[in-house]
Amino acid sequence: MACALYCLALLLLTVILVAAEEDAKITLLKFEKVMEDDVDFESHVEMIKQDDGTAIINGEFKQHVSLDNDWKINITLYHAHKPDEEYKKSPERLHTGVCEFMSTFYKKFFYEKLKDYSNAPHPDTCPLPPEHYHLKDYPYETPKIKKMMRNGYYRMFGRLQKEDHVKIEYLVEFLVE
Ligand SMILES: *[C@@H]1O[C@H](CO)[C@@H](O)[C@H](O)[C@H]1NC(C)=O
């Protein structure tokens, strides 16, 4: 699940934290792997941008280890008003155990939609056993919920960590306007 869980955690965070007003929107600009411990995981995620600003996400995730609350999902955000400005650390962040994440955010905001596009694990699964997960044509749509973040450009780094070791890191860039 590795990435599925936590790449989606990233998208989820764009939904929850970034969430736009009815007349504002979020555009995904980039979704890329920064690093990965390829002994424990192999992930390939591809974002296909559509002309209408939405995106489709495909992914393959091989997880060779079992994940529990000793594994943390750590999401950090940086913000800039313009893309060529210096990005500054934003107060919104998330640092939570994998199982805790599963039984809260994942269960509440993700699983219902995700299960139609993947073999995503049930939210009560803990620890998460080794598995090969697929995500196919998952549609990322701009959500219509209350705005909690300011306009501008964001870089979101999502890490899966065990103790101080970064096992996977992805970067998502998006624009809120
Ligand atoms: C979370 O990741 C950020 C960088 O993306 C790092 O600066 C921070 O120390 C990490 N937090 C923890 C608790 O490991």
The ligand as a Tripos MOL2 file, in Angstrom:
@<TRIPOS>MOLECULE
LIG
   14    14     1     0     0
SMALL
NO_CHARGES

@<TRIPOS>ATOM
      1 C1          8.5220   15.6180    8.5410 C.3       1 LIG1
      2 O1          9.1390   15.9130    7.2970 O.3       1 LIG1
      3 C2          9.7480   17.1950    7.2440 C.3       1 LIG1
      4 C3         10.3210   17.4320    5.8380 C.3       1 LIG1
      5 O2          9.4400   17.0600    4.8300 O.3       1 LIG1
      6 C4         10.8360   17.2930    8.2920 C.3       1 LIG1
      7 O3         11.3920   18.5820    8.2810 O.3       1 LIG1
      8 C5         10.2650   16.9790    9.6650 C.3       1 LIG1
      9 O4         11.2980   16.9240   10.6100 O.3       1 LIG1
     10 C6          9.5340   15.6390    9.6680 C.3       1 LIG1
     11 N1          8.8500   15.4440   10.9510 N.am      1 LIG1
     12 C7          9.1260   14.4260   11.7680 C.2       1 LIG1
     13 C8          8.3720   14.4380   13.0680 C.3       1 LIG1
     14 O5          9.9090   13.5390   11.4890 O.2       1 LIG1
@<TRIPOS>BOND
     1     1     2 1
     2     1    10 1
     3     2     3 1
     4     3     4 1
     5     3     6 1
     6     4     5 1
     7     6     7 1
     8     6     8 1
     9     8     9 1
    10     8    10 1
    11    10    11 1
    12    11    12 1
    13    12    13 1
    14    12    14 2
@<TRIPOS>SUBSTRUCTURE
     1 LIG1         1 GROUP 0 **** ****
